[in-house]
Amino acid sequence: MSMQIKERPVPNGVVLDMTGDLTYANREQFKTAVEMIRQKGCRHLILNMAEVRFVDSSGLGLLALVSQNFKLNQGKVSMLKPQ
């Protein structure tokens, strides 16, 4: 299944509303969305995982990498409603 990602600004951060599967097959879509937000200077990324049905090992590694990259820039990543 593909993934849909919608960006939604909130006070002090940005929410990515994600729908579908976070897998190796759609990792570039996720990486691109996160990078665009990071380049805008976002310090708090909130990943809304309520509609994510499946995360494979590649997706899990990508979540860890995104979190680490935000921490290096004094930011943080939060997950909302992980399944």
LINBEL-V558089 format. One record per helix or strand of 3 or more residues. SS is the DSSP state (helix for helix, strand for strand). FROM is the first residue (numbers start at 1). LEN is the number of residues. Records with the same first field share a line. If there is no record, write none. Layout:
SS->FROM-LEN, FROM-LEN
This chain:
strand->3-8, 13-10, 44-12, 76-5
helix->24-16, 57-16
